[in-house]
Amino acid sequence: MSPAGCPHVSCFKVDNWKQNLRAIYQCFVWSGSAETRKRKAKSCICHMCGAHLSRLHSCLYCVFFACFAKKHIHEHAKSKRHNLGLRGLINLGNTCFMNCIVQALTHTPLLRDFFLSDRHKCEMQSNSCLVCEMSQLFQEFYSGHRSPHIPFRLLHLVWTHARHLAGYEQQDAHEFLIAALDVLHRHCKDDNGKKANNPNHCNCIIDQIFTGGLQSDVTCQVCHGVSTTIDPFWDISLDLPGSSTPFWPLSPGGGGGSTLNGESHATGATTLTDCLRRFTRPEHLGSSAKIKCSGCHSYQESTKQLTMKKLPIVACFHLKRFEHSAKLRRKITTYVSFPLELDMTPFMASSKESRMNGQYQQTVEPFNDDNKYSLFAVVNHQGTLESGHYTTFIRQHKDQWFKCDDAIITKASMEAVLDSEGYLLFYHKQFLEYE
């Protein structure tokens, strides 16, 4: 496929295209006659069990229909090795930071659906739109070709639109992710006037998928008045134990261990939930950071608490492993365990936590299915701050993981994924299930 659409449809348009397209539409989309209805009924069945009432999926690689509920389509993909979307990327010289993010983005379900359905309408000059290049990249990934792709055009456009990333020196994968999302957002920004249901007030596909709302509550310590602001975010950066920033160990039970969000660990071990608890805990700003209270009409000490007002479809968590300061430049190697399934309900603005008597006391809030996430990509960094390498684990099906190491794609175990160090963690809302 190409940004212009399916090449097979283009062939139909060359000669007698109206009749050919009408035949395809009548047979597989809308059957207007008894003959076409019979033909559709005969064709749209599971090629394994013959069922036609089940949810059917098609293998685009070989045009094969099979049941989704009975996992016949999964069996076909596994036996024939027709895992579309798995393709290596050539390293063009210290470009593993770009390759690992590209792998995560091309395996983001709704972003994949957007680009493979040719929904981008470009209004920019030719060869300058990053969204058009990403569209071409998706076509390459899902074309069925197995040879590694050379992303030289993508690298050129990144250098053009994010000049701070230009050059062949090592770059930070997190910095590249934010720069890429920013450029994609600007190049596919939707100005059609429709009301957007996200804090960025934008209808572009990037904001629809990645934008959430972070609520900041600043409470005056004198009159207890609360000032609230909501800011958009594309990712959440989390401090780790071992950094120069004081880290409060947050074992919720305070005993010999705990289990939360599916994370079982002994006291003292660090989990993603611990990092999120620390991120959303109330913080006393101190006398050196007084704010002017609208109630007291004077500068007063205050506390600040961050919570999630609106969750994005894809939640990206950035574990701050690289520390840069005037006196110190180093990598933090603290192991942080993270779950396959994550519930964000305890960190919502509607489920505020307060620390009382040395432990968290949480308001009673029913768990919401809309707040539940599934892990689908993990970016890792091996090596030191000065010399390192990025790789990515990506999830194709419920229990099927692959490791993407530039041009090399290998099957990975779930244990290898969960035992990895973790730098960027990508979670998808569970309304789209991995079966």
Buried (B, 14 or more C-beta within 10 A) or exposed (E): BEBEEEEEBEEBEEEEEEEBEEEEEBBEEEBEEEEBBEBBEEEEBBBBEEBBEBEBBEBBBEEBBBBBEBBBBBEBBBEEEBBBBBBBBBBBEEBBBBBBBBBBBBBBBBBBEBBBEBEBEBEEEEEEBBBBBBBBBBBBBBBEEEEBBBBEBBBBBBEEBBEEBBEEEBBBBBBBBBBBBBBBBBBBBBEEEEEBEBBBEBBBBBBBBBBBBBBBBBBBBEEEBBBEEBEBBBBBEBBBBBBEEEBEEBBBEEEEEBEBBBBEBEEEBBBBBBBBBBBBBBEEBEEEEBBEBEEEEEEBBBBBBBBBBBBBBBBBBBBBBBBEEEEEEBBBEEEBBBBBEBBBBBBBBBBBBEEEEEEBEEEEEEEBEEBBBBBBBBBBBBEEBEEBBBBBBBBBBEEBBBBBBBBEBEEBEBEEBBEBBBBBBBBBBBEEEBE
